[in-house]
Amino acid sequence: MNKTDVLSEVVVEQFVSENPPWLFRDNKLEASFEFADFEDAMKVVNEVAGKAEELQHHPFWSNEYNKLAFSLCTHDVGDKVTEKDLELAKAISGIVSA
């Protein structure tokens, strides 16, 4: 399987069941995280930015003080979830939990 093949809903639902707080909504993987303060949230943003650049797959994210929200899909395949999204979601979770 190619990293940009669109994944079935069954595969994506299996992923989110094993990887909280990720959810599958509107053909996207979504997760929100809360940190102690703005500085901690920005540290995560910077690490995620580096990982996204390394993977050449860039998320949509939003920030409000100590809260971050991520939304992942692959634009090249019509904004659907691919292996690239699962890989980045796992990386984001790892960064947040470090």
Order of alpha helices (4+ residues) and beta strands (2+ residues): alpha-beta-beta-alpha-beta-beta-alpha
